[in-house]
Amino acid sequence: MLSMQRHSSRPFLVLMSLPSTAMGFALSVQISALSWILTTRYGLHIDEIGLVWAAGPLAGIVGQLLIGLLSDRVWFWGGRRRPFIIVGGLMSSLMILALPGIGVISRGLGFGGILGVAIAVALALDLSINVSFNPTRSIITDLTSEGAARTRGYTWMQSVSGTFGVLAYAIGAVFDNYVLIYFGAVLVLAFSLIPALLIEEPRLLPGDTGGSRDRPSEPGPGPARLLAILTPLWGFLAYDLVAMTLKVFGIALATPALDIALVVVTAVLLAVTLSARDRGVEFVKEDLVEFRKVLAAHSFSWIGAQTMFVYMIAFVQYRFPALDAIAAGRMLSTSFVVLSAVAAVMPALVLGPLTHRFGQIGVHSSCLGIMAAGYAAIYLFGYSPLALYLLMGVVGVGWAAIVSLPFAIMSQRVDQRRIGLYMGVFNLSVVLPQLLVSTGIGALVNRVADKGLIFVIGAATVGLSAIAWLFLRRSDPPATAIASAPGH
């Protein structure tokens, strides 16, 4: 074991943060470059781009839940999380390199169009990222003790990951997205492999006092219980299954019946979930009533965030039609630089102190309210580059909370011996809304002329999330972590 790991020194905290940073950087490359390439180089329409982006949520549904469960229970290559970090990092690097070669791959395979190849490349990239993402976060819990040490570990992970996220968008803004792609492929590979080979993992997970050395001593929840836990997300799940099936078979509905059904079912499930009573105790280690409320509240914030990430290129082209492809890409990257810079500095310097004074729930809800106001202001006043960049900084306040506080809140309500599994379940509150964005919202944005609708949707859904969080029990237990959230 390295000396810095034995003493949990600051260099070790940085080293431990690098695998998560690698996966976050890969997602930043995808956010900055994928929609831009598909629009400017290959001429895909907004609804087609949404279909390509649907690959990510599909990969997350399978990848993070399955990998989370497996990484809690296996041991090979000298680690529990190490094998998945190494394999995911290697594959992510290769798939990033494939992004600018989508047309070449399509021609080489003899396909007339590039949509199918674009979906395949996006799916492979997202599967690769999802193989590593859950283990890169779970390993922080594995290597730190509960309390101040874990808080330091996750705070450093968010600080390091956020800083490199800013670097990713800055490269795209100063140079171009092609430079970002090639730089990102090298960084993702190095930041995945080197720490995974240097860090020594414990054989026993936190709280494991008996039974098998390689798995929790108690069985995890079965499929029926997991499905019950996901009750607030049933509306999203049903809509995604039906919408994807219709798209695959090329069926277009003449009426908005499916969308209306989604709104009704989701509203009912949200009301039932948020009105449920807890066990009447101050805090229990595995409070699944509160965990369901976390899933419900978190899901709506991701509708707003993902809508911005996927379709903002359409907004830039609509509001600033004089820009060519390179200039539009730079404006997009600059906007995300501002967003990411705020999200990088706030968790450790601002949100951490505020949560100790006012509680996690209140601070998170307030940040989401600020984000919703920022979205509304972009729609109303975002007609110049300066106004857009300044308001993206306002939106960054909410994004800083989304990528940090929900994980801290969630992790205090589940058994840490099964943290990989519950991280995978928690990730469904991200990927199911993301899939909704790729299907239903993509078709809606494609139909309307005013692409500012993107930020109207964002303001409404993030605002609803801010309200929903207030239904959680406000008497927070002592914070154990401030962490980077799931990408998918």
N, C-alpha and C positions, 0 to 999 in steps of 0.2 A: 504493500500500500504506500502511495506517495505520502511524504511528510505533510504536504499542504492539505491532503484529504484527511489525515489523522487529526489535524488541528482545525479543520473547517475554516482555513484562512481565506482571506479575500480572493487571492488568485484561484483557489479551488472553487469558490462560488462562481467566479467568472467562467472557469473551465466547465463546470457543471451546467452552465447556462448555454453553452455553445450549440449542443444538438437541437435544443428548442429554437435557438436563433436561426439555425440552418433551415429548419422547416418554415419558420416565419418568413425568412428571406425568399424561399421558394414560392410561397404564397404571394409575396409582394411582387415578384417577377411576373407571376401569372396575372395578378390584378392589373399591373401596369401595362403588360404587353399583349395579353391574349385578345381582349376585345379590340384593341387598337390594330393588331395584325389582321384579324379577321375582317374588320371593317375597311381599312385603308388599302390592304394588299390584295385581299381576296373578294371584297365586295359583298360580304354576307349581310343580310338584313337583320334588324334587331331581334325578331323572333327566332331566326336561325342561330344567332349568337347565344340567345337564351337557352336554346336546346343544347349547344355545346357546353355551356356552363352547368347544365343539369348533370353532367358527368361527375362533377365534384361532390354534390350531395349524395348521389348514388354510391360513390366510393366511400363516403363518410359513414353512411348507414351500415355498410358491411364492414369496412376496414376498422374504424375506431372501436366499435362494439366488440367485434371478434378479436382484434388484436389486444384490446384492453383485458378481455377475459383470459386469453392465452398467456399474456405476459405476466399475469398474476400467478400462474400455475406452472410454468415451464422453467427449465434451467438447462441451457446448453451454451457452448462457446464461452463458458466462464461467466455467464450472467443471465438475468431474467429479462432485462430491458435491452441489453447490448445487442443481441442478434437482430432485433427489429430496427434498432437505430442504424446499424451498419447497412443492412439490406435496403431499408427505405432511403437512406442518404445516397447510396450508389445509384439506385433507380431514379430518384428525383433528379439527380444531376444529369443523367442521360436524357430524361424526358424534357428537361428545360432546353437542352441542345436541339431537341426535335421540333420545338415551336416554330423557328423560322424555316424549317424544312418541310412543312406540311404539304406545300405544293409539289415539291420534289418527290416526296413519298407517294402522293396520290398518283402522279404521272408514272412513277416506277411500278406501281401496282396495276396500272392500266385503267384507273378509274376516271370517268368523265368529269365528276365534280369533286370538291374537296370537303364537303360537309361531313361525310362519313369518316374520313381520315382525321379531320379536326376533332370530332367527337372521340375517336379512338385515342388520339394523342392526349387530349385533355383528361380522359378517363384514366389512362396509364399514369399520367403525372399525379393526378389526385389520389389514385391508389397508392402510389409510391410515398406521397406525403403522409397519407393516413396510416401507413404501416409504421411510421416513426413518430407521428405527432403525439399519440397517447403515451407511449413509453418515455418520450423526452420530458413530459410533464410529471409522469408517475415516478420517475427516478429521483426527483427532488424530494418527494415524500419518503422514498426508500432511504435516502442518504442523510436525512436531517431528523432531529428529534422534535417533538411537538412543542410549539411555543416560539420563543424569540428566534431560535436557530432556523426554524422552518420559514418564519416570516422573512428573515434575511435571505434565505435561499431563493424564495419566490420573488422577492423584491428585486434581487439582482438579476434573476432570469428576465423579468419584465424590462428592467433598465437596459440590459445588454441587447435583448431582442428588439426592443423599441428603437434603440439607437441605430442598429443595423437596418431596421425597416426604413428609417429616415434616409440612410445612405442609399438604399435601393432606389427610392423614388428620386433622390437627388441625382443619381447617375443618369436616370432616364430623362430628367429635366435638363441637365447641363450638356450631356452628350446626346444619346438617343437610346431607344429601347433595345436595339441590337447589341450595343455595348453592355447594357444591363444584363441581357440574356447570357452572354459569354462569361462575364464576370461572375454572375450568379451561379453558373454551373460549377465553377472552380470553388467558390466559397462554400456552397452547400456540401460538396464532397469533403472538403477539408474539415469543416466544422462538425460533420457527422462522424467521420472515421477517427480522427485524432483523439477527441475526448473519450469516445467509446472504448478505445484500446487502452487508455491510461487510467480510467476510473475503475475502482474495484467495488463490485456490488455486494451487499450482504445476502447471505443465504436465507435469512428469515425476514419476513415483512414486519413492519411495526405492528405490535399487538398480537403477534403469533407466538403463543407460549407452549404449543403442543401440537400433536398430530404430525402430518407430513412436513418435512423440512422445506418443501418447495411449493406449498399451497396453504391457504387459510385453513384453520382447524375446523371451521364450520362451513357447510355447503352454502353456495351463493343462491340467490333467488332463481327459481325456475322460470321457464318461458311464460307461464300463466301469470306469475307475479310481476314479471317485467312488463307484460302487456298492460296489466292493471296500473302499474306505476306511470305508464305513458298515456293514461286517460286524457289529459289535457291536450295531447297532440294527435288524438285520433282523427280529428277533422282534417288536419294537414296531411296525415298519412293516407286517408281515403281519397282526398282530392288528388294528391300526387300520383297515386296508383291509377286512378281513372284518367287523369289528364295525360299521363305518359302513354297509356294504352291507346287513347284516341290519337295521339300524335304518331305513334308507331304505325297505326293502320290508316292514317290520313283522313280521319273522320273529323269533320267540323260541325259543331252544334249550331243550330239555327237560333237558339235562344240562350240567354245567360243562366240557364237553370243550374248548371254545375257550380257557378260562382255564387249564386244566391244560396244554394244548399251549403256551401262551405261557410259562408258568413253566419248562417243560422246555427249550424252544428257547432262551429267554433265558439260562437257567443254563448251557447248553452253550456258547453264543456268548460269554458273559462269561468262562467258564473258559478258552476257547481264546484270547481276546483278551488277557487279563491274564497268561497264561503265556507269551505270545510273547516271543522274545528280540529285543533291539535289535541294532544293527549292531556292537556291541562297541566303540563309540567314546564318548568323553566327551560330545560334543555335536555334532550336525550341524544345519544350518539347516532342513532339511526332513525330520524324522524321523517318518515316517507310522506306524511301529509304535507309537511313543509317543503319537502323535496319536490313534490308535484307542483306546488305553487311556484317554486323556482323555475321549473320547466315551462310553465305557462307564461310567466312574466318575461322570461328571457327570450322566448320564441318570437315575440312581437318586435323586440328591438332588432333582431336579426333580419326581419323582413325589410325594415328601413335601411339598415346598413348594407345588406346585400344588393338591394335595388340601386343604391348609389354606386357601389363598386362595379357592378356589371354594366349598367346602362349610362354611366356618366359621360362616356365618350359621345353618346347621342345628344346629350344636353349641351356639351361643348360645341359640337358641330352645329347645333340648332341656334344657340345664342351667339356664336362667333363664326358665321359662315365664311368669312374671308380667309380663315386659317387653312393652310395646306395640311397634308397628312402629318409631316414632321412637327409643325408648329402646334397642331392639335394634340399630338402625343406629348409634347413638352408641357403644354398647359395642363393636361391631365396629370402628368407626373408631378408638376409643381404643386397642384392642388393637394395631392396625396402626401407630398413632402410636408406641407404645413399641417395637415391632419395628423400625420405620424409623429411629427416633432412634438406637438402638444401631448399626444398619447404616450410618448416616451418619457417625458419629464414629470408628468402629473402623478402617476401612481406612487412613486417613492417620496416625492417632495411635497405633494399636496393631499392626495387622497388618503394616504396612510395616516398622517396626523389628524385629518378631519374625521376619519372613521373612529379613531380612538376617542374623540370628543363627542361626536354626534351619532355614532353608530353606522354600520355598513348600509343598512336598508335606506335610511334617510338620505345619506350622501349619494348613494347610487341613483335613487329616484330623482334627486335634484339635478344630477349630471345629465340624466336622460331628458329631463325637462328643458335644460339648456340646449341639448342637441336638437330636440324637436323645434325649438325656437330658431335655431340656426338654419335648419332645413327650410322653414317657412320664409326666413329672411332671404335665403338664396333664391327662392322662387320669386319673391317680390322685388328684390333689389340687385340680384346678381347679374348685372348687365355689363360689367367691366371686369377685366382681369384682377384689378386690385380689390374690388368688392368681393369677388369670388374667393380670392385667397384669404382675405380677412375673415370671411364668414366660415370658410373651411376650418379656420382655427377655432371658431366657436363650436362647430360640430365636433372638433377633436376632443373637447371636454367630455362629451358623452362617449366617444369612442374609447378614451382612456379608461372610463369606468367599465365599459363592456368587456374590454380585454383584460380586466383585472378582478374587479369586485365579485362578479357572479361566481367565479371559481372558488374564491375564499368563502363565500356564503354557502355554496353547495357542499364543499369538502367538510364542513363542520356538522353536516346532517347525515353522513353515511359512515359506514365502517371502513376505516383506513386500510384494513387488511384486504379489502376488495376495491381499492381506489381505482385500479385500472378498469374494472368492470363499470363502476359508477361514472367514471369519466366518459366511457363510451356511451352510456345511457344519456348522460348530460349532453353529449355532443349531438344527440338526436334533436334537441331543442334548437340546434343551429342548422343542421342539414335538412330537416324536413321543411322549415320555412325557406331555406335557400332553394330547394327544389320547386316550391311554390313560385318563387321569384322567377325561376327559369322557365316556367310553363305559363301560368296564368298572367302574371304581371308583364312578362315579356310580350305576350300577344296584345295586351292592352296598350303598352307603350308604343308598339309598332303601329297600332291603328290610329292613335291620336296625333295631331300635327304638333301640338305644343309639348315638347319633351320636358318642359318644366314640371310636368305631372310626376316625374320621378321624385322630386322633392316634396310635392304635396303628399304622395303616398308615404314617404319617409317621415314627414312631420306627424301624420296621423298615427302610424303604427308605433313609432318611438314614444309619442305622447301617451298612447294607450299602455305601453310597457311601463312607463314611469308611474302611472296610476296603479297598475297591477302589482308592482313591487311593494306598494304600501300595505297590501293585504297580508304580507308575511309578518310573522311575529317580530316585533321591533326590539325585543330585549336580547340583543346579540350576545352570544358567548364570547369569551376572549378570542381575538383574532389569531388564527394559526397560519394564515398564508395570504399573500397578495400575489396573484399569479397571472400569467398570460393565458388568455382564453383559447378555445378551439378555433382554427381556421376555417374547418368545415363542420 
